[in-house]
Amino acid sequence: MSDAAGVARSGMSGPADEGALSAAERRALAALDLDGLVAFLRELIAIPSLDAEESPAQRRVAAWMEGAGLPTDVWPLDFVELSRHPDWCHEVDRDEALGVLGWYGEKAAGRAAAGSDAGRSGSGRDLMLNGHIDVVPVGDEAAWTTPPWDPAVRDGRVYGRGAADMKGGLVCALFAANAIRDAGVRLRGRLSVASVVGEEDGGSGTLATILRGHTADGAIVVEPTQLAVIPAQAGSLMFRLVVPGLSAHGCVREEGVNAVEKFLPLFTALRQLEAERCGVVVGAADVAGDPHSPLFARYRLPWPIEVGTLRAGDWASSVPDKLVAEGRLGVAIGEEPAAARRAFEEAIARAAAADPWLAEHPPAVEWWGGRFDPAVTDPSDPIVTTVVDAATAVTGEAPSIEGVTYGADMRLLVNVGGIPTVLFGPGDVRVAHMPDEHVPIDQLRTAAETLVLAALRFCGVEE
């Protein structure tokens, strides 16, 4: 705890002029408890919340909200109802799960429905802070320098599974709301914090939150963006490619057809398709979404295609008669997922047609698991400009405004809930699924302070 001690109430994290802040903003920032934030983050990391095992952590978040005096809605997810929704998808089966949402302030008057303009001016606006509690498996624990479920604080960072993705951001949201409440600042609109399950495998928790009727005029998903403001997220679809071969004894392998060998031209075709879709080949065909958009300027491959798993054969001395490859297909901003699937299937079909065996025994393409449609919010929308202005006020520098190539619950908030949304939070997604996952404490502080100011400015303050 020594890395955080003594800085919780010592003023803003950046060089901004505090004189430019209102009295309510200064009071709320002074009430932010960084020591408590780091302590609660460590407590949450110590509760393993793998997909389908989120309920103990959800109960702890709900108890924290109630202890902080925030009205709270805790409900069991109805997976029968969710399964009927066209945007529901999952990779992990769950017997039960909980939705958790706490709030401060009253709903802005006049809001008629998600996505409406009512309530976006006048008396106030509603803001939702959204963070997922589920985490990915830890992998080989021997690769961690400290146990993944025993969070450590060292070198100005908090280490542990979920530190960056995204319990760090979730705790920033909780403590930002609590700071505003502790400071006695009255909001014109409602600030809510949603702790959701199942983001890693498709977004069940956020979809359930929307269907429960919890909406807002704007939302911030506290993904690890390294404090960049993200108004656009690419999409991704999960594919399964089944490649047939013909079994034979390895001693007479030429009498069989090796499914691994037949996969190779298909993989080459996918790499070519990726290059064409990302605009890195001269004369490439046009695709929906501009891969050279300024929001994606730092990515050579904004809509990547990758094969993540390969399974082939059942005996070491036999020719493998089947290969199963699973992976993800990047979907461009503005592209219909059906069009992306069609482009993938056509590329596989063309490659198969060029091979005599595959032409007679075509590979099968299956679509399964998590589906993350692309989503975008107009950079001029108040949720974007408010977060940018708040981050600038905290640090003294305007944050980077970018797009990201990964999927997130922004797609549900925007496309299903009709809620203009940005991604913004502490930590780096590059360490999110790795051993020694961590989040810098200074980014936790900056994120929490930015969320405080964004909430006050977006919801409005009663004078």
ZAMARGU-4260 file (C-alpha; in steps of 0.2 Angstrom, whole numbers, plus 5000, padded with zeros to 4 digits):
<rodrens>
0) 5000/5000/5000 | 5015/5012/5002 | 5014/5017/4983 | 4997/5024/4986 | 4999/5031/5003
5) 4999/5050/5006 | 4993/5055/4989 | 4974/5051/4990 | 4969/5069/4995 | 4984/5079/4989
10) 4976/5087/4974 | 4974/5083/4955 | 4986/5071/4947 | 4991/5083/4933 | 4997/5101/4930
15) 4980/5108/4926 | 4975/5125/4934 | 4964/5121/4949 | 4958/5139/4948 | 4949/5134/4932
20) 4938/5121/4942 | 4922/5125/4950 | 4920/5124/4969 | 4910/5108/4967 | 4923/5100/4956
25) 4937/5105/4968 | 4927/5098/4982 | 4923/5081/4974 | 4941/5079/4968 | 4947/5082/4986
30) 4935/5068/4992 | 4942/5055/4981 | 4950/5042/4991 | 4965/5034/4982 | 4971/5023/4996
35) 4954/5016/4998 | 4953/5014/4979 | 4969/5003/4978 | 4964/4993/4994 | 4947/4989/4986
40) 4955/4985/4969 | 4966/4972/4978 | 4951/4965/4987 | 4942/4962/4971 | 4957/4955/4962
45) 4958/4942/4976 | 4941/4936/4972 | 4943/4925/4956 | 4929/4930/4944 | 4932/4919/4929
50) 4917/4918/4917 | 4903/4909/4924 | 4911/4911/4942 | 4907/4930/4944 | 4894/4930/4957
55) 4905/4931/4973 | 4913/4946/4966 | 4897/4954/4960 | 4890/4952/4978 | 4905/4960/4985
60) 4903/4975/4973 | 4884/4976/4978 | 4889/4976/4996 | 4902/4990/4993 | 4889/5001/4984
65) 4876/4998/4998 | 4889/5002/5011 | 4893/5018/5002 | 4875/5023/5003 | 4871/5021/4984
70) 4854/5014/4979 | 4857/4997/4971 | 4848/4986/4960 | 4854/4967/4961 | 4845/4954/4950
75) 4847/4937/4943 | 4850/4936/4925 | 4837/4928/4915 | 4846/4918/4902 | 4830/4911/4894
80) 4825/4929/4890 | 4843/4934/4885 | 4844/4919/4873 | 4829/4926/4863 | 4837/4942/4860
85) 4846/4943/4843 | 4861/4952/4850 | 4864/4939/4863 | 4879/4927/4862 | 4891/4917/4873
90) 4905/4905/4874 | 4903/4900/4892 | 4888/4891/4899 | 4881/4899/4915 | 4869/4892/4927
95) 4867/4909/4936 | 4874/4926/4936 | 4870/4943/4944 | 4867/4960/4937 | 4873/4974/4949
100) 4870/4993/4946 | 4871/5007/4959 | 4867/5025/4956 | 4868/5043/4963 | 4856/5057/4959
105) 4839/5056/4951 | 4835/5052/4933 | 4835/5067/4921 | 4818/5073/4918 | 4811/5070/4900
110) 4821/5055/4895 | 4809/5045/4885 | 4819/5031/4879 | 4837/5025/4876 | 4844/5035/4862
115) 4832/5049/4863 | 4837/5067/4864 | 4826/5071/4879 | 4836/5075/4894 | 4852/5079/4885
120) 4850/5097/4889 | 4840/5108/4901 | 4839/5100/4919 | 4852/5087/4917 | 4858/5071/4908
125) 4861/5053/4914 | 4878/5045/4913 | 4882/5027/4915 | 4899/5020/4920 | 4901/5002/4914
130) 4914/4990/4919 | 4915/4971/4918 | 4919/4960/4933 | 4924/4944/4923 | 4942/4940/4920
135) 4951/4928/4908 | 4960/4912/4915 | 4978/4915/4922 | 4987/4902/4911 | 5003/4895/4918
140) 5004/4902/4936 | 5023/4898/4936 | 5025/4912/4923 | 5018/4925/4936 | 5031/4933/4947
145) 5017/4935/4961 | 5002/4924/4962 | 4988/4930/4951 | 4975/4930/4965 | 4986/4938/4978
150) 4988/4955/4972 | 5004/4964/4975 | 5008/4983/4974 | 5026/4987/4968 | 5034/4999/4957
155) 5019/5010/4957 | 5008/4997/4950 | 4995/4985/4956 | 4998/4967/4950 | 4985/4953/4948
160) 4973/4945/4936 | 4960/4958/4932 | 4970/4973/4938 | 4969/4981/4920 | 4955/4971/4912
165) 4945/4978/4920 | 4943/4979/4939 | 4955/4994/4940 | 4943/5004/4929 | 4928/4997/4938
170) 4935/5003/4955 | 4939/5020/4948 | 4920/5022/4943 | 4914/5016/4960 | 4926/5028/4969
175) 4922/5043/4957 | 4903/5041/4961 | 4907/5039/4979 | 4918/5055/4979 | 4904/5065/4972
180) 4892/5058/4985 | 4904/5061/4999 | 4907/5079/4994 | 4888/5082/4995 | 4887/5088/4977
185) 4870/5087/4970 | 4868/5081/4952 | 4855/5087/4940 | 4855/5070/4931 | 4859/5052/4937
190) 4876/5044/4938 | 4875/5025/4938 | 4889/5012/4939 | 4885/4995/4931 | 4896/4980/4936
195) 4893/4967/4923 | 4897/4949/4919 | 4901/4940/4903 | 4910/4953/4894 | 4924/4942/4889
200) 4912/4930/4880 | 4899/4941/4872 | 4892/4954/4884 | 4878/4945/4893 | 4879/4957/4908
205) 4878/4973/4898 | 4864/4966/4887 | 4854/4961/4903 | 4857/4978/4911 | 4850/4987/4895
210) 4835/4975/4895 | 4832/4978/4913 | 4828/4996/4908 | 4845/5004/4914 | 4849/5017/4901
215) 4857/5034/4900 | 4861/5049/4889 | 4879/5044/4888 | 4890/5030/4894 | 4909/5027/4898
220) 4915/5009/4897 | 4931/5009/4908 | 4941/4998/4897 | 4960/4999/4898 | 4964/5012/4885
225) 4979/5020/4893 | 4968/5035/4896 | 4965/5038/4878 | 4947/5042/4873 | 4940/5029/4861
230) 4924/5033/4851 | 4925/5019/4839 | 4928/5000/4842 | 4930/4988/4828 | 4921/4971/4829
235) 4925/4953/4829 | 4917/4937/4824 | 4922/4919/4830 | 4925/4906/4816 | 4928/4888/4816
240) 4936/4880/4800 | 4935/4861/4798 | 4947/4855/4785 | 4945/4836/4779 | 4959/4824/4775
245) 4961/4806/4773 | 4968/4795/4786 | 4982/4782/4783 | 4997/4774/4792 | 5011/4786/4793
250) 5023/4773/4785 | 5013/4775/4769 | 5008/4793/4771 | 5006/4796/4752 | 4991/4785/4753
255) 4982/4797/4764 | 4978/4816/4763 | 4986/4826/4777 | 4973/4839/4784 | 4986/4850/4791
260) 4994/4851/4774 | 4977/4856/4766 | 4975/4869/4779 | 4991/4879/4773 | 4983/4886/4757
265) 4968/4891/4767 | 4978/4900/4780 | 4988/4909/4766 | 4971/4915/4759 | 4966/4922/4776
270) 4982/4932/4777 | 4979/4939/4759 | 4961/4943/4764 | 4967/4952/4780 | 4979/4962/4769
275) 4965/4967/4757 | 4953/4971/4770 | 4965/4982/4779 | 4971/4991/4764 | 4989/4986/4764
280) 4990/4979/4747 | 4991/4990/4731 | 4975/4988/4722 | 4965/4980/4736 | 4946/4979/4734
285) 4936/4992/4744 | 4929/4986/4760 | 4916/4995/4772 | 4926/5006/4784 | 4941/5016/4780
290) 4957/5007/4787 | 4966/5024/4785 | 4954/5034/4796 | 4964/5045/4808 | 4956/5035/4823
295) 4965/5020/4817 | 4981/5028/4811 | 4992/5019/4823 | 4986/5001/4817 | 4993/4993/4801
300) 4980/4980/4803 | 4964/4988/4810 | 4953/4973/4806 | 4965/4958/4809 | 4961/4940/4806
305) 4969/4927/4817 | 4969/4908/4820 | 4970/4905/4839 | 4968/4886/4840 | 4972/4871/4829
310) 4968/4853/4832 | 4972/4839/4821 | 4974/4820/4821 | 4972/4808/4834 | 4987/4797/4833
315) 5005/4802/4831 | 5009/4789/4818 | 4994/4792/4807 | 4990/4804/4793 | 4978/4817/4801
320) 4960/4815/4793 | 4953/4832/4800 | 4959/4849/4806 | 4949/4861/4816 | 4955/4879/4816
325) 4946/4892/4827 | 4950/4911/4827 | 4943/4928/4825 | 4938/4939/4810 | 4940/4958/4813
330) 4925/4968/4807 | 4927/4985/4800 | 4918/5001/4807 | 4902/5003/4797 | 4903/4985/4790
335) 4888/4973/4792 | 4894/4957/4801 | 4885/4947/4787 | 4896/4955/4774 | 4911/4951/4784
340) 4906/4933/4785 | 4902/4932/4767 | 4920/4939/4762 | 4928/4926/4774 | 4918/4912/4766
345) 4921/4917/4749 | 4940/4918/4752 | 4940/4900/4759 | 4929/4894/4744 | 4941/4902/4731
350) 4956/4894/4740 | 4948/4877/4741 | 4943/4877/4723 | 4961/4879/4718 | 4966/4863/4727
355) 4959/4846/4719 | 4956/4838/4735 | 4948/4852/4744 | 4937/4856/4728 | 4930/4838/4730
360) 4930/4839/4749 | 4926/4857/4754 | 4931/4864/4771 | 4916/4869/4782 | 4915/4886/4790
365) 4905/4888/4806 | 4901/4904/4816 | 4901/4902/4835 | 4904/4910/4852 | 4906/4929/4855
370) 4900/4941/4842 | 4906/4959/4844 | 4898/4971/4831 | 4908/4987/4828 | 4902/5003/4836
375) 4905/5021/4834 | 4900/5037/4842 | 4901/5054/4833 | 4917/5062/4840 | 4907/5078/4842
380) 4894/5070/4854 | 4893/5077/4871 | 4900/5061/4879 | 4915/5062/4869 | 4919/5081/4871
385) 4915/5080/4890 | 4927/5066/4893 | 4940/5074/4882 | 4938/5091/4892 | 4938/5082/4909
390) 4954/5073/4905 | 4962/5089/4899 | 4957/5098/4915 | 4965/5084/4925 | 4982/5082/4916
395) 4984/5098/4907 | 4985/5090/4890 | 4972/5084/4878 | 4970/5065/4878 | 4973/5055/4862
400) 4957/5051/4853 | 4958/5034/4844 | 4949/5019/4838 | 4953/5001/4845 | 4953/4985/4836
405) 4946/4974/4849 | 4927/4971/4853 | 4919/4978/4869 | 4902/4981/4877 | 4902/4998/4869
410) 4893/4989/4854 | 4878/4984/4865 | 4877/5001/4873 | 4877/5010/4856 | 4869/4997/4845
415) 4856/4990/4856 | 4854/5003/4870 | 4855/5018/4858 | 4867/5026/4871 | 4882/5037/4864
420) 4897/5028/4872 | 4916/5030/4874 | 4929/5018/4880 | 4941/5027/4893 | 4951/5019/4907
425) 4967/5015/4916 | 4979/5002/4910 | 4986/4994/4894 | 4976/4981/4885 | 4992/4973/4879
430) 4995/4966/4897 | 4977/4962/4900 | 4978/4943/4896 | 4996/4940/4901 | 5005/4935/4916
435) 5009/4949/4928 | 4994/4959/4922 | 4995/4976/4930 | 4989/4994/4931 | 4999/5009/4936
440) 4992/5018/4951 | 4995/5035/4943 | 4983/5030/4929 | 4970/5024/4942 | 4971/5041/4950
445) 4970/5051/4933 | 4956/5040/4927 | 4946/5042/4943 | 4948/5061/4943 | 4943/5062/4925
450) 4927/5052/4929 | 4923/5063/4943 | 4924/5079/4932 | 4916/5070/4917 | 4901/5065/4928
455) 4899/5082/4936 | 4900/5091/4919 | 4889/5078/4909 | 4875/5076/4922 | 4876/5094/4928
460) 4877/5101/4946 | 4863/5109/4956 | 4870/5126/4962
</rodrens>
